[in-house]
């Protein structure tokens, strides 16, 4: 049995994770939408960056502690929303929250989570943020916001970049629709995948089948089964939002509001003007359209547009500690990881997530020390060799 403790890099965790998953799960995870170029482009965006060290700085133990929204977190990164995470490993939502609490980093619970937000907030009260997908029924959106307020959530992350459902070519070609529709011609393939990935299959059976979205049970009906709840959720989400929805949410929500999924500078400015407390530069992990630019490519543009008026968060393609530094140098105020944390969860649950956080933190500290950087506030564009800037 593979152990996450043996992983030296996030790429090691990735290889171990993909080995554990059936192909009908791993393929869409890795490729996102269309031909699958989006996630790879996010990762590749970091590949050509080169850094220039500040010699004789006297720094050898960098400080990674980072203040954000009145709290002090132990790392300059958190965990981004991961929808339907328990599909990849049983109890992943729970274990992501536990690992975030132990590492003292933010964890953004997905609006498409399996665990309900009230339960996760109790597990990690100081670390849990909540992601909101607007529902087609405005009453559901208002009720979710009410639940978040009543649970004590302080930071709401409105994701605005998914007006329609993305399409994965590999799944479409085979006629497989997650979570549980398999055409007859694909049954031999799916059966073989289940038999050849026994640990994932065992967890699926132990959980009683595909996981139930407890976060949406009350809207689909108390008697609805897992598939019916998921189907109802997909009938409500995604929902095409407008700037009027952002304005309405700002009036409804009294806590910190982040607008996530921004790639244009003018959109970031408009979010700021409507009262957003931060924006997140993100192309949804490369999962929406494989013709979009990488998140890193658009980060400087967004930062230039808003200046220092609000924090600019970043996610998309982080696989190494140096990637976090790169994002900070190009304008990020804070970073979020997605697949890197999920790989750890798939391999080893809470200990695997902790290992992913440890790997990135260790790599980042080593890089900062080598470059003569004392802490993340000292990360600036001059560290990057200009000919390698995207």
C-alpha positions in Angstrom: 0.0 0.0 0.0 1.5 3.4 -1.0 2.3 5.8 1.8 2.1 9.5 1.4 5.0 9.8 3.8 7.3 8.5 1.1 6.4 11.3 -1.3 9.1 13.9 -1.9 7.2 16.1 -4.2 3.6 16.9 -5.2 4.3 15.0 -8.4 5.0 11.9 -6.3 1.7 12.3 -4.6 0.1 12.8 -8.0 1.5 9.5 -9.4 0.4 7.6 -6.3 -3.1 9.2 -6.4 -3.7 8.4 -10.1 -2.7 4.9 -9.4 -5.4 4.5 -6.8 -8.2 5.9 -9.0 -10.2 4.2 -11.8 -9.7 5.9 -15.1 -13.2 7.2 -15.3 -12.4 9.2 -12.2 -8.7 10.1 -12.8 -9.2 11.1 -16.5 -11.6 14.0 -15.9 -9.7 15.0 -12.7 -6.5 15.5 -14.8 -8.0 16.9 -18.0 -10.8 19.1 -16.9 -12.8 20.1 -20.0 -12.5 19.7 -23.7 -9.3 18.1 -24.8 -7.8 18.6 -21.4 -5.2 21.3 -22.0 -6.4 23.7 -19.3 -4.9 22.1 -16.2 -1.6 21.3 -18.0 -1.4 24.9 -19.2 -1.8 26.2 -15.6 1.1 24.0 -14.5 3.3 24.9 -17.5 2.8 28.6 -16.8 5.4 28.3 -14.1 7.9 26.2 -15.9 10.0 28.9 -17.7 10.3 31.4 -14.8 13.8 32.0 -13.5 14.8 33.9 -10.3 17.7 36.1 -9.4 19.0 35.7 -5.8 19.7 38.6 -3.5 23.2 37.6 -2.3 24.6 38.3 1.2 21.2 39.0 2.6 21.9 37.3 5.9 18.5 35.5 5.9 18.4 31.8 6.5 15.1 31.0 8.3 12.3 32.7 6.3 9.0 33.5 8.0 6.0 32.0 6.2 3.4 33.3 8.7 0.9 35.5 6.8 -1.8 37.9 8.1 -5.1 37.9 6.3 -8.5 39.4 7.2 -7.5 40.0 10.8 -6.1 36.5 11.4 -2.6 35.1 11.3 -2.1 31.9 9.2 1.0 29.7 9.4 1.5 29.5 5.6 1.0 31.9 2.7 -1.4 29.5 1.1 -4.7 27.8 1.7 -6.9 25.1 0.2 -9.2 26.2 -2.6 -12.8 24.7 -3.1 -12.8 21.1 -4.3 -16.3 20.1 -5.4 -17.6 16.6 -4.8 -14.3 15.7 -3.1 -15.6 12.6 -1.3 -15.9 11.1 -4.8 -12.2 10.8 -4.9 -11.7 9.6 -1.3 -14.3 8.9 1.3 -14.6 11.7 3.9 -12.3 14.0 2.0 -14.2 17.2 3.0 -13.8 16.3 6.6 -10.1 15.4 6.3 -9.3 18.6 4.3 -10.9 20.6 7.1 -9.0 18.7 9.8 -5.7 19.1 7.9 -6.3 22.9 7.4 -7.0 23.3 11.1 -3.9 21.4 12.1 -1.8 23.5 9.7 -3.6 26.7 10.5 -4.4 27.6 6.9 -7.7 28.6 5.3 -9.9 25.9 3.8 -12.6 27.0 1.4 -15.5 24.4 1.6 -17.0 23.9 -1.9 -20.6 24.9 -2.6 -20.8 21.4 -4.2 -19.5 19.6 -1.1 -20.6 16.3 0.3 -20.3 17.4 4.0 -22.6 20.2 5.0 -21.1 23.6 5.9 -22.4 23.5 9.5 -20.5 20.3 10.3 -17.2 21.5 8.6 -17.4 24.9 10.4 -17.4 23.0 13.7 -14.4 21.0 12.8 -12.2 24.0 11.8 -13.9 27.1 13.1 -11.0 29.4 12.6 -10.0 28.1 9.1 -13.2 27.4 7.3 -14.4 29.7 4.5 -17.4 28.9 2.3 -17.7 29.0 -1.5 -21.1 30.0 -2.9 -22.4 29.0 -6.3 -25.5 31.0 -7.1 -28.6 28.7 -7.6 -31.2 29.2 -10.3 -33.7 29.5 -7.5 -32.8 32.8 -5.7 -34.5 31.5 -2.6 -31.9 28.7 -2.3 -29.1 31.1 -2.7 -30.5 33.3 0.0 -31.0 30.3 2.3 -27.4 29.1 1.8 -26.1 32.6 2.7 -28.3 32.5 5.8 -26.9 29.1 6.8 -23.4 30.4 6.3 -24.1 33.4 8.5 -25.8 31.3 11.2 -22.9 28.8 11.2 -20.4 31.6 11.9 -18.7 31.7 8.5 -16.7 34.9 8.2 -15.5 34.7 4.6 -17.8 34.0 1.6 -16.2 33.1 -1.8 -18.6 33.8 -4.7 -17.5 31.8 -7.8 -18.5 33.6 -10.9 -16.8 31.9 -13.8 -19.1 28.9 -14.5 -22.3 30.1 -16.3 -22.8 26.6 -17.9 -21.6 23.1 -17.2 -18.2 22.3 -18.7 -17.9 19.2 -21.0 -15.1 16.6 -20.8 -14.5 15.1 -24.2 -13.3 11.8 -22.8 -16.4 11.2 -20.7 -18.7 12.4 -23.5 -17.1 10.1 -26.0 -17.7 7.1 -23.7 -21.2 8.2 -22.7 -20.4 8.2 -19.0 -22.1 10.8 -16.9 -21.0 11.2 -13.3 -21.7 10.2 -10.7 -23.5 7.0 -11.8 -24.7 6.8 -15.4 -22.9 4.2 -17.4 -24.2 3.0 -20.8 -24.4 -0.7 -21.4 -21.5 -0.7 -23.8 -19.2 0.7 -21.1 -20.1 -1.7 -18.3 -17.2 -4.1 -19.1 -14.8 -1.3 -19.0 -16.2 0.2 -15.8 -16.3 -3.2 -14.1 -12.7 -3.9 -15.0 -11.7 -0.5 -13.6 -13.5 -1.2 -10.4 -11.9 -4.6 -10.0 -8.4 -3.3 -10.8 -8.6 -0.4 -8.3 -9.8 -2.3 -5.2 -9.1 0.3 -2.5 -11.3 3.0 -4.3 -14.0 0.4 -4.9 -13.9 -0.8 -1.3 -14.4 2.7 -0.1 -17.3 3.2 -2.5 -19.0 0.1 -1.2 -18.3 0.9 2.4 -19.9 4.3 2.0 -23.0 2.7 0.5 -22.4 3.8 -3.0 -21.7 7.3 -4.4 -21.5 9.9 -1.7 -24.6 12.0 -0.8 -24.4 15.7 -1.0 -25.6 16.5 2.6 -25.1 20.2 1.8 -28.0 20.0 -0.6 -30.2 17.3 0.9 -32.7 19.8 2.4 -33.3 21.3 -1.0 -33.8 18.1 -3.0 -36.1 16.5 -0.3 -35.5 14.4 2.8 -36.3 11.2 0.9 -34.1 11.8 -2.1 -31.2 9.4 -2.6 -27.6 10.3 -3.5 -28.2 10.4 -7.3 -31.4 12.4 -7.0 -29.8 15.0 -4.8 -26.9 15.3 -7.2 -29.3 15.6 -10.1 -31.2 18.3 -8.3 -28.0 20.2 -7.5 -27.0 20.1 -11.2 -30.4 21.5 -12.1 -29.6 24.5 -9.9 -25.9 24.9 -10.5 -24.3 26.3 -12.5 -26.3 29.4 -12.8 -25.4 32.4 -15.1 -24.8 35.3 -12.8 -24.6 39.0 -13.5 -23.1 42.0 -11.7 -26.5 42.7 -10.2 -26.1 39.4 -8.4 -22.8 40.5 -6.9 -24.4 43.7 -5.8 -27.3 41.9 -4.2 -25.0 39.5 -2.4 -22.9 42.3 -1.1 -26.0 43.8 0.4 -27.0 40.5 1.9 -23.7 39.3 3.3 -22.1 41.1 6.2 -18.8 39.3 6.2 -15.8 39.3 3.9 -16.7 38.8 0.3 -14.3 37.4 -2.3 -15.2 37.3 -6.0 -13.5 34.2 -7.5 -12.9 33.5 -11.2 -11.6 36.8 -12.4 -9.2 36.9 -15.4 -9.8 40.5 -16.6 -8.5 43.6 -14.9 -11.7 45.5 -15.6 -13.8 42.8 -14.0 -11.6 43.0 -10.9 -12.1 46.7 -10.7 -15.9 46.4 -11.0 -15.9 43.8 -8.2 -13.9 46.2 -6.1 -16.4 49.0 -6.9 -19.3 46.8 -5.8 -17.7 46.1 -2.4 -15.7 42.9 -2.8 -13.0 42.6 -0.2 -10.7 40.6 -2.5 -10.7 38.9 -5.9 -9.3 35.6 -6.9 -7.5 35.2 -10.2 -8.5 31.8 -11.4 -9.6 29.8 -14.4 -11.3 27.2 -12.2 -8.3 24.9 -12.2 -8.3 24.8 -16.0 -11.6 22.9 -15.9 -13.9 25.2 -17.8 -12.5 25.8 -21.3 -9.2 24.5 -22.5 -8.7 27.6 -24.6 -8.4 30.0 -21.6 -5.0 31.4 -20.7 -3.3 30.2 -17.5 -4.2 31.9 -14.2 -0.6 33.0 -13.8 -0.6 34.7 -17.2 -3.4 37.0 -16.2 -2.3 37.7 -12.6 -0.1 40.7 -13.4 -2.9 42.3 -15.4 -5.4 42.0 -12.6 -2.9 43.3 -10.0 -2.1 46.3 -12.1 -5.8 47.1 -12.5 -6.6 47.1 -8.8 -3.3 48.3 -7.5 -3.1 47.9 -3.7 -6.7 48.7 -3.0 -7.7 45.1 -2.3 -6.0 41.7 -1.9 -5.6 39.6 -5.1 -5.7 35.9 -4.4 -4.5 33.3 -6.9 -5.1 29.6 -7.7 -4.2 27.5 -10.7 -1.4 25.0 -11.3 0.7 25.3 -8.0 2.7 22.1 -7.7 5.9 23.4 -6.1 6.9 25.8 -3.3 8.6 28.1 -5.9 5.3 28.4 -7.7 3.8 30.1 -4.6 6.7 32.6 -4.6 6.2 33.2 -8.4 2.6 34.1 -7.8 3.5 36.5 -5.0 6.1 38.1 -7.2 3.6 38.6 -10.0 1.0 40.2 -7.7 -0.7 37.7 -5.5 -1.5 38.5 -1.9 -2.3 34.9 -1.0 -2.4 31.6 -2.9 -4.6 28.6 -2.9 -3.9 25.0 -3.8 -6.4 22.5 -5.2 -5.2 19.4 -6.9 -2.0 19.4 -4.8 -4.1 18.9 -1.7 -6.5 16.5 -3.3 -3.7 14.2 -4.4 -2.6 14.0 -0.8 -6.1 13.3 0.3 -6.5 10.5 -2.3 -3.3 8.8 -1.2 -3.4 9.2 2.6 -6.4 11.1 3.8 -5.6 13.7 6.5 -1.9 12.5 6.7 -1.6 12.8 2.9 -3.0 16.3 2.9 -0.6 17.2 5.7 2.2 15.8 3.7 1.2 18.0 0.7 1.2 21.1 2.8 4.5 20.1 4.4 6.1 19.5 0.9 5.0 22.9 -0.4 6.0 24.7 2.8 9.4 23.1 3.0 10.1 23.8 -0.7 9.0 27.4 -0.3 11.2 28.0 2.8 14.2 26.5 1.0 13.6 28.6 -2.0 13.2 31.8 0.0 16.4 31.1 1.9 18.4 30.4 -1.2 17.1 33.6 -2.8 17.8 35.8 0.3 14.1 36.6 1.0 13.1 37.1 4.6 9.3 36.6 4.2 6.5 36.8 1.7 6.1 40.6 2.0 9.7 40.7 0.6 8.6 38.9 -2.6 8.6 41.4 -5.4 8.9 41.4 -9.3 12.6 42.1 -9.2 13.3 38.5 -8.0 12.2 37.2 -11.4 14.6 37.3 -14.3 12.6 39.6 -16.6 13.1 37.7 -19.8 11.2 34.8 -18.2 8.1 36.8 -17.2 4.9 35.4 -18.8 
